[in-house]
Amino acid sequence: MQAAVTVTPSRMPELLLGLATVRPVFVWGAPGIGKSSLVREFAESLGLECVSLLGTQLAPEDLIGVPQIRDGRSVFCPPEAIARDEPYCLFLDELNAATPDVQKAFYSLILDRRIGSYELPKGSIVIGAGNRATDNALARPLASALVNRLTHVHLEASPQDWLAWAAANGVHPWVVDHLTDRPDHLWSKPPKTEEPFSTPRSWHMLSDALHSFGPDLDEDTLKVLAHGTLTPAHASAFCGYVKIVRSRFGIEAVLRGDARWPHRLEDRDLLYYLADSFRGRLVKELPADKEHMSANGRQVAHRAKSLLVQLAEISVEAARTVIASDADGTPVLPAWSLVEAAGDMPRLVEARR
C-alpha cells in the first residue's frame, strides 16, 4: 500500500487516541521504525494490557479456537490470550504477513470485535501493523474486505522525534551526537540484498552494544558492531565520527590548518567523514554569486580550494564526494566553485561527470 500522507511518531498517540478507540487501525511503515513500540506505549498510556499476536506464527485455529461439546452442540472456545474479561489492546503485528486463511479469521474480530460467541470487552481496542511490499519484507496483499475494515495510517521515521526519545532513554551519547549531526543517517531504505541497513531499531541495537563493551572498545570491534547493524556507508561514517571524538581531531582543526587530512589507509573512514563534513561546510559558507563575495568569503574560497587539492592528493574518490551532485543530479556547490575546481583539477571534475 502506497502512502498518500505520512505521520511522525510524535503525532501517532494523538491519532490513535481518536481513531483506535472507535475503529480498528492499521499502522504501515518500514521495518525498524518503531511501530510495535508505539502501539505498546499507547496501550500503556491508556492503562490497557497489550496482547500481541504475530501474524506469521498463527494458524486459523489459533484464533477460532478448538471445539467442545456442550449439551450436544459444538462450541468453539477462543484461546486464552484473546478471551479476557477486562478490556485490553489487541495488537495484530505483521497482520499482512499472515496467510489468507488467517487474515479471513480476523474479519469478525476486526469488524465485529468478536470470535464465535466471545466478544471483546467494552473499552478494548484493536490495532494492526505491518511492513510494505516495497520494503523487501515478508508481506502479502490484504484482501479488499480486510482493507475496508481498517483505518490506515502510514508512519515515517523522524530524526527529531527519535533523538528526543533517545536522549531520555539512555541511548549511547556517540549515537545521539552523531545522529544530531547526521539526521539523514537515521533510516535508509531496505536493500534488495541481505545486508544490514540503518533504522531507529538498528541504531538502538548499536547503542546497546556500545554500552555493553564500554569505553575500552577497540577500533576493530567498533567496526564489527557498526557494520553489523548499519548501512555500510553509515557504518563507515559513524566509525569516522568515533575516531574524531576519541582523538579530538575534527574538520575545524583541518580548516584552521592545525591538522592535515588523515592519510593512513586505516584512517580512510575518518577521511571520508571529514570530507563529508567539509562538503557541508562549503555548502553553508560559499555564496551562490562570486561577484558579491565578502573578504571573508574570498578567504574561505581560497582555503577551500587548497584543502580540496590536498584531499585529492590523498584520495581522488574522497575529493569527488565533496563536489558531487545530489541524488537527483543537481549540483550542490555553487557553479563558480565548480568552474574553478575544473581549472585546477580537471581530472577531478571530469570524473564527476
Salt bridges, closest charged atoms under 4 A:
GLU49 OE1 - ARG84 NH1 2.95
GLU119 OE1 - ARG114 NH2 3.11
ASP135 OD1 - ARG132 NH2 2.83
ASP184 OD2 - ARG182 NH2 2.74
ASP184 OD2 - HIS185 NE2 3.87
ASP208 OD1 - HIS204 NE2 3.89
GLU219 OE2 - LYS223 NZ 3.85
GLU219 OE2 - LYS243 NZ 3.17
GLU252 OE2 - ARG281 NH2 2.48
ASP258 OD2 - ARG256 NE 2.72
GLU266 OE2 - ARG264 NH1 3.22
ASP267 OD1 - LYS243 NZ 2.77
ASP267 OD2 - ARG264 NE 2.84
ASP269 OD1 - LYS243 NZ 3.22
ASP276 OD2 - ARG182 NH1 1.90
GLU285 OE2 - ARG281 NH1 3.78
ASP289 OD2 - HIS292 ND1 2.77
GLU340 OE2 - LYS290 NZ 2.28
GLU340 OE1 - LYS305 NZ 3.30
ASP344 OD2 - LYS305 NZ 3.65
